[in-house]
Amino acid sequence: MYMKWCSVALPEFGSRCVVGMSGGVDSSLVTKLLLEKGCHVIGVTMSTWANDMPLPPSEKGIKESCYGPDEAIDIAQCKAFCNDLGIEHYTINVSDAYHREVLEYFKREYRQGKTPNPCVRCNPTVKFGALLEGVKALGIEFDYFCTGHYADLVRPEKDIRELYGISPDSGAVNRPVMIRTAIDSTKDQTYFLNRLSSEILEKVRFPLSSYTKKQVFEMASERALAAATRSESQDFIPETYFDVIFSDKESVPGDIVDLSGKKLGVHRGIEHYTIGQRRGLGVSSNKPLYVHSIDAEKNQVVLSDNDALLCAGLFAEDWVWAGNYWPEKSFDGRVKIRLASPATEAEIIPQGDGCYKIMFKYPQRAVAPGQSAVVYLDGVIVGGGVISQSIRI
């Protein structure tokens, strides 16, 4: 399938822009650039921490993850920054939504033997969901919601239904806002944003889409922004805190087996393992072994050599498609199965009941149920689903 794309305009002079601020260099520069452009800017920072876990504060005195007791550091920095600029700043409490939609989801999925992606879940439900609901609840009106994400926004020049093999009716042409990869491929965050609906994207803008991270630091330094000298926080929570996260229930040990079912050792709870993992398995072998699969029903962690991790394809469900039109015919695209892997050529095949089969042109390693399968055409996201099953070679 082929489609031409046109860029979505960034906020214009005089527009009211709410900026999602984290205290980092990206959102700080977005705020400054919008003010320089003559926009009316309002800063908002979400508060996710509910003081419900014994997570230790940072030893470095800076926020090291997006969830934890150190969020007060970021909030104070954001307030001070906005005060210096003479603009309004609000803190929006989204801790209930974060706990329900991200933390509980994260724990539930791991305990079912899956590998969830909390950032993919957080964006539509919290950052672009509960946060904006909180903004509206304060009576704040805005034209655009802007963030420091490295992503671009475009519209198709023709009706989106043509991409999906659907004949357009006589109604209005549907040209929804869609997400395109950023210029800086090393910082591209589109994979995390794949579940944002076209409706939400209509009022979203990413002012850093045309800059590299290096340029962002240079521009921030030129403007003497304090954020240009700060370390960047990690996403979600470091693995060293996982024991605390899962402490609400006692882990259930079980067998570690090979593909033939032979017992190799004992695991400490399936929530501590992911597909493709090599380190920390606690078994002895004369060759490298990796987590091949996790059987939640049998409470087993299955190991194999690296070659057995290769997959011919996958099945994915729970999709979000641009324009909310579901493809009715098979088509070719590029599919990304995890953040760290490049998008690979594949055929996307409708299976009915909201399920799609994806067959790779070249086998892919360690396809993990629970992760997202994101479909790109010309670098533009047309849909994203959750992997339900891998197809082994």
Secondary structure, DSSP 8 states (H G I E B T S, - for coil): ----EEE-----TT-EEEEE--SSHHHHHHHHHHHHTT-EEEEEEEE---S-S-----TTSS--SSSSTTHHHHHHHHHHHHHHHT-EEEEEE-HHHHIIIIIHHHHHHHHTT----HHHHHIIIIIIIIHHHHHHHTT---SEEE---S-EEEEESS-GGGTTT----SS------EEE--S-TTT--GGGGTT--HHHHTTEE-TTTT--HHHHHHHHHHTT-GGGGS----SS--GGGHHHHGGGS----EEEEETT--EEEEES-GGG--TT--TT-----SS--EEEEEETTTTEEEEE-GGGGEEEEEEEEEEEEGGG----S-EEEEEE-STTS--EEEEEEEEETTEEEEEEEEEEE---TTSEEEEEETTEEEEEEEEEEEEE-
